[in-house]
Amino acid sequence: MIQLTETAPEVGDDVVLLTVPADGGYLGVLRTATAGLAARLHFALDEIEDLRIAVDEACAMLLAIATRGAELECRFAVTEDALTVEVTVTTVRGARLPSESSFAWKVLTALTTSASAEATGRHATIRLLTRRTEF
């Protein structure tokens, strides 16, 4: 089941929550949502593509440690000049995200303004922030 919810915005933010099954077949939904929201902010085409790739990579990292039947919860926060994407999944016991020196993290940090992650108990979250480049 795919669930889309708009939440009450934080001060000056539009927040969209999108939940999809933790299955690679649904990543296209998240990539499309990412592109649509980035386009709303008037990101350049190459910035949109970079962010789509980063979201795909972050989700792939999380899918590798997700429990069977888990859902990817994706929170998009849209501000005047930035898009923050937080993806969370329930993880298997003892799951670890790739280290910050891994190739996957190098990809995330190269394609976004900043990337961070946290694994607490049975959940892992990857947070991506991309600011629009001004021309």
Residue frames relative to the residue before (quaternion, step in Angstrom):
aa qw qx qy qz dx dy dz
M 1.0000 0.0000 0.0000 0.0000 0.00 0.00 0.00
I 0.2215 -0.7436 0.6174 0.1293 3.55 -1.00 0.86
Q 0.0644 -0.8016 0.5943 -0.0007 3.54 -0.84 0.99
L 0.0798 -0.7804 0.6200 0.0117 3.57 -0.86 1.00
T 0.0353 0.8015 -0.5927 0.0715 3.55 -0.76 1.06
E 0.2003 -0.7254 0.6391 0.1592 3.54 -0.99 0.79
T 0.2204 -0.7900 0.5613 0.1112 3.54 -0.79 1.02
A 0.6476 -0.4618 0.4008 0.4547 3.52 -1.30 0.16
P 0.4329 -0.7280 0.4599 0.2665 3.58 -0.66 1.02
E 0.4586 -0.5994 0.5681 0.3282 3.48 -1.28 0.54
V 0.7344 -0.4031 0.2677 0.4759 3.59 -1.19 0.19
G 0.8621 0.0268 -0.0653 0.5018 3.57 -0.57 1.19
D 0.6494 0.5175 -0.3199 0.4562 3.61 1.20 0.03
D 0.2431 -0.6646 0.6744 0.2107 3.49 -1.37 0.43
V 0.0867 -0.8020 0.5905 0.0240 3.57 -0.84 0.97
V 0.0582 -0.7772 0.6266 0.0005 3.54 -0.91 1.01
L 0.1522 -0.7690 0.6162 0.0762 3.57 -0.93 0.96
L 0.0187 -0.7861 0.6169 -0.0339 3.54 -0.89 0.99
T 0.0683 -0.7998 0.5963 -0.0025 3.56 -0.74 1.08
V 0.0251 0.7865 -0.6142 0.0597 3.55 -0.85 1.07
P 0.6144 -0.5197 0.4125 0.4268 3.60 -1.17 0.35
A 0.4704 -0.6622 0.5066 0.2891 3.59 -1.09 0.73
D 0.4011 0.6614 -0.4945 0.3964 3.50 0.45 1.34
G 0.5664 -0.6453 0.4039 0.3157 3.56 -0.88 0.94
G 0.5919 0.6002 -0.3564 0.4031 3.58 1.14 -0.53
Y 0.7063 0.4489 -0.2598 0.4817 3.59 1.20 -0.39
L 0.4480 0.7120 -0.4542 0.2935 3.60 1.21 -0.07
G 0.5649 0.6030 -0.3816 0.4142 3.58 1.14 -0.52
V 0.6019 0.5542 -0.3501 0.4560 3.58 1.11 -0.68
L 0.6862 0.4730 -0.2822 0.4751 3.59 0.93 -0.90
R 0.6331 0.5210 -0.3347 0.4645 3.60 1.02 -0.75
T 0.6605 0.5061 -0.3073 0.4617 3.58 0.98 -0.84
A 0.6400 0.5108 -0.3188 0.4773 3.59 0.98 -0.83
T 0.6317 0.5344 -0.3240 0.4586 3.56 0.98 -0.85
A 0.6775 0.4928 -0.2919 0.4615 3.58 0.84 -0.97
G 0.6607 0.5190 -0.3113 0.4440 3.59 0.93 -0.85
L 0.6855 0.4683 -0.2850 0.4791 3.56 0.94 -0.86
A 0.6352 0.5101 -0.3315 0.4758 3.61 1.02 -0.71
A 0.6329 0.5200 -0.3308 0.4686 3.59 1.03 -0.73
R 0.5995 0.5662 -0.3472 0.4467 3.57 1.09 -0.70
L 0.6960 0.4424 -0.2539 0.5053 3.57 1.16 -0.65
H 0.4448 -0.7135 0.4250 0.3353 3.57 1.34 0.07
F 0.1876 0.7634 -0.5823 0.2073 3.57 0.95 0.89
A 0.5366 -0.5874 0.4918 0.3538 3.57 -1.20 0.54
L 0.6589 -0.5346 0.3531 0.3942 3.59 -1.16 0.55
D 0.6739 0.4800 -0.3147 0.4652 3.61 0.94 -0.78
E 0.6116 0.5307 -0.3483 0.4722 3.61 1.11 -0.57
I 0.6303 0.5257 -0.3257 0.4692 3.58 1.02 -0.80
E 0.6775 0.4851 -0.2987 0.4652 3.58 0.87 -0.92
D 0.6229 0.5321 -0.3412 0.4609 3.60 0.99 -0.78
L 0.6798 0.4875 -0.2954 0.4615 3.58 0.91 -0.89
R 0.6147 0.5376 -0.3437 0.4637 3.60 1.03 -0.73
I 0.6588 0.4972 -0.3038 0.4759 3.58 0.96 -0.87
A 0.6512 0.5216 -0.3152 0.4523 3.59 0.96 -0.86
V 0.6497 0.4973 -0.3169 0.4798 3.59 0.95 -0.84
D 0.6339 0.5270 -0.3247 0.4638 3.58 0.97 -0.81
E 0.6704 0.4934 -0.2928 0.4706 3.60 0.92 -0.90
A 0.6437 0.5157 -0.3225 0.4644 3.60 0.95 -0.85
C 0.6640 0.4983 -0.3029 0.4681 3.57 0.93 -0.87
A 0.6267 0.5321 -0.3393 0.4572 3.60 0.99 -0.77
M 0.6251 0.5302 -0.3336 0.4657 3.59 1.03 -0.77
L 0.6998 0.4699 -0.2666 0.4673 3.56 0.95 -0.89
L 0.6168 0.5518 -0.3510 0.4380 3.59 1.01 -0.73
A 0.6245 0.5693 -0.3325 0.4188 3.58 1.08 -0.72
I 0.7784 0.3054 -0.1638 0.5235 3.62 1.14 -0.51
A 0.4422 0.7189 -0.4326 0.3171 3.59 1.31 0.14
T 0.4990 -0.6179 0.5148 0.3227 3.53 -1.21 0.57
R 0.6047 -0.5358 0.4334 0.3992 3.56 -1.23 0.42
G 0.8217 0.2101 -0.1792 0.4986 3.57 -0.90 0.94
A 0.4153 0.7209 -0.4633 0.3051 3.60 1.26 0.17
E 0.3066 -0.7105 0.5973 0.2110 3.51 -1.37 0.19
L 0.3581 -0.6722 0.5996 0.2460 3.53 -1.22 0.62
E 0.1366 -0.7681 0.6222 0.0645 3.55 -0.76 1.05
C 0.0617 -0.8145 0.5765 -0.0215 3.55 -0.57 1.18
R 0.1064 -0.7879 0.6065 0.0097 3.55 -0.75 1.15
F 0.1118 -0.7834 0.6108 0.0259 3.55 -0.71 1.15
A 0.0608 -0.7745 0.6290 0.0265 3.59 -0.78 1.01
V 0.1434 -0.8043 0.5762 0.0233 3.54 -0.60 1.23
T 0.0424 -0.7743 0.6313 0.0096 3.56 -0.78 1.06
E 0.7709 -0.3698 0.2417 0.4588 3.56 -1.26 -0.05
D 0.8392 0.1187 -0.0261 0.5300 3.59 0.93 -0.83
A 0.7573 0.3343 -0.1944 0.5263 3.60 1.21 0.20
L 0.1915 -0.7330 0.6393 0.1317 3.50 -1.34 0.42
T 0.1078 -0.7675 0.6302 0.0469 3.55 -0.83 1.05
V 0.0922 -0.7782 0.6209 0.0187 3.54 -0.89 1.01
E 0.0381 -0.7775 0.6277 -0.0085 3.56 -0.80 1.09
V 0.0614 -0.7915 0.6080 0.0049 3.55 -0.72 1.09
T 0.0511 -0.8074 0.5869 -0.0317 3.56 -0.80 1.10
V 0.0006 0.7825 -0.6225 0.0154 3.55 -1.13 0.72
T 0.4748 -0.6062 0.5472 0.3280 3.55 -1.27 0.49
T 0.2037 -0.8264 0.5198 0.0735 3.57 -0.78 1.03
V 0.5752 -0.5510 0.4736 0.3758 3.50 -1.33 0.31
R 0.6548 -0.5218 0.3751 0.3978 3.55 -1.22 0.49
G 0.8400 0.1809 -0.1519 0.4885 3.57 -0.95 0.93
A 0.3643 0.7564 -0.4794 0.2555 3.59 1.23 0.21
R 0.0919 -0.7794 0.6184 0.0415 3.53 -1.14 0.73
L 0.4127 -0.6723 0.5572 0.2590 3.50 -1.12 0.73
P 0.6204 -0.5200 0.4043 0.4258 3.61 -1.16 0.38
S 0.5533 -0.6170 0.4400 0.3458 3.59 -1.10 0.64
E 0.6259 -0.5666 0.3914 0.3662 3.55 -1.23 0.49
S 0.6478 0.4934 -0.3319 0.4762 3.60 1.22 -0.19
S 0.4887 0.6770 -0.4264 0.3481 3.60 1.28 -0.04
F 0.6579 -0.5075 0.3831 0.4035 3.54 -1.28 0.39
A 0.6266 0.5563 -0.3401 0.4268 3.60 0.97 -0.85
W 0.6805 0.4695 -0.2924 0.4806 3.60 0.95 -0.83
K 0.6057 0.5425 -0.3601 0.4574 3.57 1.05 -0.66
V 0.6201 0.5300 -0.3330 0.4730 3.58 1.07 -0.76
L 0.6759 0.5033 -0.3047 0.4438 3.60 0.82 -0.98
T 0.7141 0.4482 -0.2731 0.4632 3.59 0.84 -0.91
A 0.6272 0.5252 -0.3415 0.4628 3.60 1.16 -0.47
L 0.7475 0.4321 -0.2149 0.4565 3.58 1.05 -0.75
T 0.7548 0.3140 -0.1786 0.5475 3.60 1.24 -0.27
T 0.6221 -0.5106 0.4219 0.4175 3.56 -1.30 0.16
S 0.7755 -0.1420 0.0872 0.6089 3.58 1.05 -0.78
A 0.1010 -0.7669 0.6319 0.0496 3.53 -1.27 0.56
S 0.0538 0.7824 -0.6187 0.0461 3.55 -1.04 0.80
A 0.1290 -0.7861 0.6005 0.0689 3.53 -1.28 0.36
E 0.0072 -0.7668 0.6406 0.0391 3.48 -1.30 0.42
A 0.1282 -0.7499 0.6453 0.0701 3.50 -1.15 0.75
T 0.0384 0.8015 -0.5912 0.0811 3.54 -0.56 1.20
G 0.8433 -0.0387 0.0031 0.5360 3.53 -0.61 1.10
R 0.8113 -0.2343 0.2112 0.4922 3.53 -0.56 -1.19
H 0.6808 0.4375 -0.2980 0.5062 3.61 1.21 0.34
A 0.1060 -0.7551 0.6416 0.0833 3.54 -1.23 0.57
T 0.0910 -0.7891 0.6073 0.0175 3.55 -1.05 0.86
I 0.1091 -0.7405 0.6588 0.0764 3.52 -1.10 0.80
R 0.1412 -0.7960 0.5883 0.0214 3.55 -0.85 1.10
L 0.0698 -0.7928 0.6054 -0.0060 3.56 -0.79 1.10
L 0.0812 -0.7756 0.6250 0.0354 3.57 -0.92 0.92
T 0.0132 0.7802 -0.6249 0.0257 3.55 -0.90 0.95
R 0.1812 -0.7676 0.6090 0.0845 3.54 -0.80 1.09
R 0.5192 -0.6372 0.4797 0.3070 3.53 -1.07 0.81
T 0.3853 -0.6989 0.5545 0.2356 3.54 -1.00 0.87
E 0.2992 -0.7517 0.5618 0.1726 3.56 -0.84 0.97
F 0.1877 -0.7779 0.5909 0.1027 3.56 -0.99 0.86
